[in-house]
Amino acid sequence: MGDLRKGFGYLVQGQRWVGRHGRWYGFGLLPGLLTLVLYAGALTGLAYGADDLTAWATPFADDWSSPWQALFRGFLTVLVFALGLFLAVITFTAVTLLVGQPFYESLSEEVDRTEGGYVAHSGLPLWRELWISARDSLRILVRVAFYGVLLFAAGFIPVVGQTVVPVIGFCVSGFFLTEELTAVAFQRRRLELKERLELLRGRRMLTLGFGVPLTLAYLVPLAAVFLMPGAVAGATLMARELAPAAQDPDPEPGSRPYSLQKD
């Protein structure tokens, strides 16, 4: 329980940090707002075009009599839009972090700087950092989709599917949300995805204490946009504990100046 409270504490500390540094909060809002506009445009286009898409995909229903054709295609139209909305929700954080890589990296560096100690730099060009972020985000989304399918199937189990499965679902979402957010600080510490997952699994309660409340908060419309800067700041504070800097302030290229500690 101590690690659960500590993880939630990092989330609160991150929001407080951006509250004390208003300029950085506004700076960190920009990627989320840009991604929100892009997603809103895509969902609006889907809403207008979903019926045409379902009509194109179901030519066999052209000769169906009323009302069966309208009911069938109406159901598919709603299903297509619901699927698009679901994909938007589960990919929003990953896309925002990818779009805002330079923004969030600068914010994360500033958190390290204000909290004292060595400020980590990956030493990689921007294009390389973007490639690593996109590659790792895709790997995480594949994992999330895999667990999502399993939990969806488990949801049909009587009683368990309506009680235990949703709790597990929030825990899985919280774990991977934390991974995505801490990746900003961990990549500057030159930690690969496998190493990052190992660190987070080693402190599972800490990870869930940070990620599950944030996942619940993200259910509120637009909350993800306004909480994102503080979430990145809080994730950086947590990364400082999980991968503290070594004493050498000028490590050799390709070396790992961070000790991997698990309690």
C-alpha positions in Angstrom: 0.0 0.0 0.0 2.9 2.3 0.6 4.0 2.2 -3.0 0.4 2.8 -4.2 0.3 6.0 -2.2 3.7 6.9 -3.3 2.8 6.5 -7.0 -0.3 8.6 -6.5 1.9 11.1 -4.7 4.1 11.4 -7.8 1.0 12.1 -9.9 0.0 14.9 -7.5 3.5 16.3 -7.3 3.7 16.5 -11.1 0.5 18.5 -11.2 1.8 20.8 -8.5 5.1 21.2 -10.4 3.4 22.5 -13.5 1.1 24.6 -11.3 4.2 26.4 -9.9 5.7 26.7 -13.4 2.9 28.2 -15.4 5.0 28.9 -18.5 6.0 25.2 -18.7 2.3 24.2 -18.2 1.3 26.3 -21.2 4.2 24.9 -23.2 3.2 21.3 -22.4 -0.5 22.0 -23.3 0.4 22.7 -27.0 0.9 19.1 -28.2 -2.3 17.9 -26.5 -4.3 20.7 -28.0 -2.9 20.0 -31.5 -3.6 16.3 -31.2 -7.1 17.1 -29.9 -7.8 19.2 -33.0 -6.5 16.5 -35.3 -8.6 13.8 -33.6 -11.7 16.0 -33.5 -11.3 16.5 -37.3 -10.8 12.8 -37.9 -13.8 11.8 -35.8 -16.0 14.5 -37.5 -15.0 13.2 -40.9 -15.7 9.6 -39.7 -19.1 10.7 -38.4 -20.1 12.2 -41.8 -18.6 9.4 -43.8 -19.4 6.3 -41.7 -22.7 5.6 -43.4 -21.1 5.8 -46.9 -18.3 3.5 -45.7 -20.8 0.9 -44.4 -22.9 1.1 -47.6 -19.7 0.6 -49.7 -18.6 -2.4 -47.5 -22.0 -4.1 -47.6 -23.1 -4.2 -51.3 -24.9 -7.5 -50.6 -27.5 -5.5 -48.6 -28.4 -3.2 -51.5 -31.5 -5.3 -52.4 -32.7 -5.9 -48.8 -36.2 -4.7 -48.0 -37.1 -2.0 -45.5 -36.5 -1.7 -42.6 -33.8 -4.5 -42.5 -31.3 -2.6 -44.7 -31.5 0.6 -42.7 -31.3 -1.3 -39.3 -28.4 -3.4 -40.4 -26.4 -0.5 -41.9 -27.3 1.8 -39.1 -26.0 -0.7 -36.6 -22.7 -1.1 -38.5 -22.4 2.7 -38.8 -22.7 3.1 -35.0 -20.2 0.2 -34.6 -17.7 1.8 -37.0 -17.9 5.2 -35.2 -17.6 3.5 -31.8 -14.5 1.6 -33.0 -13.0 4.9 -34.2 -13.7 6.5 -30.9 -12.2 3.6 -29.0 -9.0 3.8 -31.1 -8.9 7.5 -30.5 -9.0 7.0 -26.7 -6.4 4.3 -26.5 -4.0 6.0 -29.0 -4.4 9.6 -27.8 -1.6 9.6 -25.2 0.9 7.8 -27.5 0.2 10.2 -30.4 0.3 13.2 -28.2 3.7 12.1 -26.8 5.0 11.5 -30.3 3.7 14.9 -31.6 5.0 16.6 -28.5 8.4 14.8 -28.2 10.5 18.0 -28.3 8.0 19.8 -25.9 7.8 17.0 -23.3 11.5 16.3 -23.5 12.2 19.9 -22.7 9.6 19.9 -19.9 11.1 16.6 -18.5 14.6 18.1 -18.6 13.4 21.2 -16.7 11.9 19.0 -14.0 15.3 17.2 -13.6 17.0 20.6 -13.5 14.8 22.1 -10.9 14.9 19.0 -8.7 18.7 19.0 -8.8 21.2 16.4 -9.9 22.5 15.5 -13.3 20.1 16.4 -16.2 20.0 13.5 -18.6 20.4 13.9 -22.3 20.0 11.0 -24.8 22.5 12.4 -27.2 20.4 11.3 -30.1 19.2 13.5 -33.0 15.5 14.4 -33.0 14.6 12.1 -35.9 16.1 9.2 -34.1 14.2 10.0 -30.9 11.0 10.2 -32.9 11.6 6.9 -34.5 12.3 5.2 -31.2 9.1 6.8 -29.7 7.0 5.7 -32.6 8.4 2.1 -32.6 8.0 1.7 -28.8 4.5 3.2 -28.9 3.5 0.7 -31.5 4.9 -2.2 -29.4 2.9 -0.9 -26.4 -0.3 -0.6 -28.5 0.1 -4.2 -29.7 0.4 -5.3 -26.1 -2.7 -3.2 -25.1 -4.7 -4.6 -28.0 -3.7 -8.2 -26.9 -4.8 -7.7 -23.3 -7.9 -5.8 -24.6 -9.0 -8.8 -26.6 -8.5 -11.2 -23.6 -10.4 -8.9 -21.2 -13.2 -8.4 -23.7 -13.6 -12.2 -24.0 -13.4 -12.5 -20.2 -16.1 -9.9 -19.9 -18.7 -12.5 -20.9 -18.0 -14.7 -17.8 -21.0 -14.2 -15.4 -20.3 -12.1 -12.3 -16.5 -12.1 -12.8 -16.9 -10.3 -16.2 -18.8 -7.5 -14.5 -16.7 -7.1 -11.4 -13.1 -8.4 -11.6 -12.5 -7.9 -15.3 -13.1 -4.1 -15.3 -10.7 -3.7 -12.3 -8.0 -5.7 -14.2 -8.7 -3.6 -17.3 -8.0 -0.4 -15.4 -4.9 -1.9 -13.9 -3.6 -2.9 -17.4 -4.4 0.5 -18.8 -2.8 2.3 -15.9 0.4 0.2 -16.2 0.9 0.9 -19.9 -0.1 4.6 -19.5 2.6 4.9 -16.9 5.1 3.3 -19.3 4.2 5.7 -22.1 4.6 8.7 -19.8 7.8 7.6 -18.1 9.3 6.8 -21.5 10.0 10.5 -22.0 12.4 10.5 -19.0 13.7 7.0 -19.5 14.6 7.5 -23.1 16.8 10.4 -22.0 18.4 7.9 -19.7 19.0 5.6 -22.7 16.8 2.8 -21.4 15.3 0.5 -23.9 11.6 -0.6 -23.8 12.5 -4.0 -22.3 14.5 -2.3 -19.5 11.7 0.2 -18.8 9.1 -2.6 -18.5 11.4 -4.5 -16.2 11.7 -1.4 -13.9 8.0 -0.8 -13.8 7.2 -4.5 -13.2 9.7 -4.5 -10.3 7.7 -1.6 -8.7 4.2 -2.7 -9.9 2.3 -1.1 -7.0 4.2 2.2 -7.5 3.3 2.1 -11.2 -0.3 1.3 -10.6 -0.6 4.0 -8.0 0.5 6.5 -10.6 -1.3 5.1 -13.7 -4.7 3.9 -12.5 -5.9 7.2 -11.0 -4.7 8.9 -14.2 -6.6 6.4 -16.3 -9.8 7.1 -14.4 -9.2 10.9 -14.7 -8.8 10.5 -18.5 -12.4 9.2 -18.7 -13.5 12.8 -18.2 -13.7 14.6 -21.5 -10.7 16.8 -22.3 -9.0 15.8 -19.0 -6.2 14.1 -20.9 -5.2 17.4 -22.6 -5.1 19.4 -19.4 -3.5 16.8 -17.2 -0.8 15.7 -19.7 1.9 18.3 -18.7 1.6 17.5 -15.1 1.5 13.7 -15.9 4.8 14.1 -17.8 6.3 16.0 -14.9 5.1 13.5 -12.3 6.4 10.6 -14.5 9.8 12.3 -14.6 9.9 12.5 -10.8 9.1 8.8 -10.6 11.7 8.0 -13.2 14.3 9.8 -11.0 13.6 7.2 -8.3 13.5 4.2 -10.6 16.6 5.1 -12.6 18.7 7.5 -10.5 21.7 9.2 -12.1 25.2 8.0 -11.4 27.9 10.5 -10.3 29.7 10.9 -13.6 28.2 14.0 -15.2 29.8 13.4 -18.6 29.5 9.7 -19.5 31.1 8.1 -22.5 28.9 7.9 -25.6 26.9 4.6 -25.6 27.5 4.1 -21.9 24.7 3.8 -19.3 25.1 6.5 -16.6 22.1 5.2 -14.7 21.9 2.4 -12.1 18.8 0.2 -12.4 17.4 -0.2 -8.9 14.5 -2.3 -7.8 13.2 -2.4 -4.3 
